[in-house]
Amino acid sequence: MSHIDEYLGSLFSLQGKTALVTGGATGIGYMAATALVAAGARVYIASRKLDACRQAAESLAALPGECFALSADLATEEGVGSLAATVAEREPELHVLVNNAGKSWGAAYEQFPWKAWENIMSINVTGLFTLTQKLTPLLAETASADDPARVVNIGSVMGQLPYGDSTYSYAASKAAVHHLTRILSNELAGRRITVNAIAPGPFPSGMIGFITDHEQRRAKLSENVPLGRVGRATDIAGLLLCLCGAGGAYLSGAVIPLDGGMSADAGQGLNLSEYIP
């Protein structure tokens, strides 16, 4: 092993670590699971669609780590409790929890229904909080000041900026995820658990697949991103492995934009050069 490989391994290797990724069969969840397995972790992926999880796990079989499929309905108290219990039965400790599972709902303002709030908030916020709560004992089991356990919540640029786009409850739920991340970082710091959030911009996923899978629509969407493209799997992998490896041991309570500059874009704000004589 070269000095470079040894150094990078000390920063990003997750060999010997166990992780759970909710919603890990597709989209950003699959990107996250792939990164963790590639870094040597033993990874569980969970969603309502067990067959999809099994297919995803099988596709990662050649990577250094391991991947296992679990079934879970994270929109219900019973489903969250069942998943936490299953993980606890299989593993004596948990080093990484990636709260990625989520849903969206789009409708015009005038027709936006009550159930779109109950449905979206239950999985995007309540399920996230409750699963973290129930898995805290496993996360704290071997956590230390030098190597804390890690919770990574997947938020959204829509929780940073007022981009409703007819997905009112989704955008509000992601803002709640960001704020909850900061609250939980304080709550769990004494147990040596870091809590951070990634706030992605547009990435290929089931939620916006009707855009990203279409060349012209994807190009149009990319025009709204300062860096001129949608996100890639390597963008998720690089940041996630930083947060979960040695580089993230001293970072907690952060909401990190991964949006190609969207959250920092001034848009059509003041152009002060117009006033310079």
Number of C-alpha atoms within 10 A of each C-alpha: 6 7 8 9 10 11 12 11 15 13 16 21 21 25 16 11 20 24 28 27 23 29 28 29 28 18 18 24 24 23 20 29 31 26 24 32 26 21 22 19 26 23 25 22 27 27 24 18 15 16 14 17 25 18 12 21 24 14 12 19 14 10 16 15 22 20 26 17 22 21 21 23 21 27 23 16 15 12 18 23 18 17 22 21 14 14 18 16 9 8 12 13 21 25 25 27 25 27 26 24 26 25 19 18 18 16 13 11 12 7 9 16 14 9 11 19 17 12 17 23 24 20 22 27 23 20 24 25 19 18 21 21 14 16 19 20 15 20 27 20 15 16 19 14 13 10 18 25 31 27 28 23 25 25 31 26 23 23 22 19 13 12 13 15 13 16 18 22 25 27 25 21 26 24 22 17 27 25 17 20 26 17 13 20 20 16 13 19 16 12 19 21 27 30 29 27 27 23 24 25 19 26 21 19 17 14 15 14 13 12 18 21 13 11 10 11 12 19 15 15 16 18 12 17 19 15 13 14 18 20 20 13 16 12 16 20 20 13 18 22 20 15 25 28 22 18 14 20 20 12 13 23 19 17 22 17 19 21 23 21 16 20 20 11 12 10 11 6 7 9 10 7 7 7 7 6 4
